[in-house]
Amino acid sequence: YWRTLKRIGNPGNSRSAAITAMLGLLFMNYLGMIDMSIVYVNEYYLSSAIVGGVVMGAGFIIGGFCPGTSVCAAAIGKTDAMYFIGGSFLGILLFGQSYPLWEKLHNAQYLGSLKLSDSIGITDGILGLMVIVAAVLMFWLGEKAEKMFKRDDIASEL
């Protein structure tokens, strides 16, 4: 089991964790252990989601980290991760201080609390099944790609 998790890496582990959480919520709702109708779903603002996604995505690509991996890398002494974290905090500070300039864009195109299953007219269970099928396909395609683009194992060098 641990060897499999090590081999699939962070994207696979993240997907596995998200699917486990999704299944847990679906089954707990089905068994009456949790009432999903009272679980808060973040409100959605289309413009800020698109602009924020582009800005954050560019930062992740340029910096080579996402927030979680940057903290882990900084913890083992990687200075580039420390600069990334510093830049993240600087960006948060600059956004906060200049918020009046961004407020109109930030609050534009309010769509309320959206759930994908409601938006496309299917049940949460069917959406869950679709997510699981998509994840299995992604893992399968990842395995195919690993075999096609084989590279040297550098695990012993780490």
N, C-alpha and C positions, 0 to 999 in steps of 0.2 A: 504494500500500500504506500509506504513512504517513498519507495523508489519511484513509483508512478507519479506521485505528487512532485517529486524533485525533477522528474523528466518533463512534465508538462509545464513547469515554470509558473511564474506569477499570473499571466493571463488565464491559464487554466485553473489555477487555485482560486482566483477571484471569481470566475464564472461558477465554479463548483460551490463556493460560499454563497453567492447570490441565489443560485438555484435551490440550495438547501434551505435558505431563509424563506424563499418564495413557497416552497413545498410545506415548510413548517407552518407558515401563516395560512395557507389554503386548508391544510388538514385540521389545524386548530379551529379555524372558522367553521369547517364542516362538522366537527365534533362538538361545537358549541362552547369551546374553551376561550374564544376571543370573538368579539363582535366587530367585524371589519367595517361596519357602517359608521363606527365612531373613531376609527383610526384616521388621524390627520393626513391628508394628502396636500403637499405643497401647492400653492397657487402658481399658475403658469402665466408668465409674461413673455410672449413670443419674441419681441425685438431684443430684450435683454438676454434671453436664452441664446439667440443666434450670435449676437455680438460677444457675449461672455464666452460662449463655446469657442469662437474663433480666437479670441484673445488668449484664453487659457490653453487651448490646443497649440497655438503658436509658441506659447511659453514652455509647454511641455516638450515640444519638438526642439526648440532652440536650446533649452536647458538640459535636455536629456533625462529629465526626471518628472515624476508626478509628485504631489505633496507627500504621500506616504513613503515612497521609495527614497525621496530626498532626505527625510528624517532618518531612515534606516542607514542610508549611506553616510550621513553626517555623524551618526553614532559610532561608526567604525573609522572616523577620521578623514573622510573624503572632503577635501577643501572645496571642490567644485559644488558639492551638495550644500555646503555651508553658504557659499555665495548664492546659490539658488534660493535657499530659505531666506537669506537676507533680502534678495530681490523680491521674493513673494511678499514679505512683510512691508517692504517699501511700496510695492504696488497697492497693497491693501490700504496703507496710510494715504497714498496719493489719491486713491479712489474716494476714500472717506472724506478727505479734505476738499476735494473738488466735486462732491456729490451734487451740489446745486446745479452744476453744469450738465450733469448726466441724468438728473431726476426725470426729465420728460421722456428720454429714451428708456430709462430703467422701468418706468411704469406704463410704457406704451403696449398696446395690443394685449390687454388683459383677457385671458381666456378662462379664468377660474381654476378650480381644482379638477384637473383632468385625469382620468384613468384610461389607459389604452384600450382595455377591454370594453369600456362603455363607448369610447369614440368609434370603435369599429363594430359594435353591436354583438359582441360574443360574451360568454360567461368567463369569469376569472379562471375556472378550471380548464376550459378549452384554450385560453391564452397560455396558461401554465404548461399544458401539453405541447403547444406550439413552441414555447421557449425551450423546453427540454429537447424536442426533436431538433431544433436549430442548434442547440449546444452540442448534441451528439454529432450532428453533421460537421460542425466546426472542429470538434476534436478529431474526427475522422479525416477531414481535409488537412488538418495540421499534421497528422501522422503521415499522410501521403506526401505533404510538402517536405517533411523532415527526411523522408526516404529519398525524395527526388533531389534535394539540395543538401546532401550529407556533408557535414563538416567535422573537423577534428574535435574530439572530446577534450575540453580544456578544464574539466572539473578537478583533475589532479593538480593543476597549476594554481587553483584558487586557495 
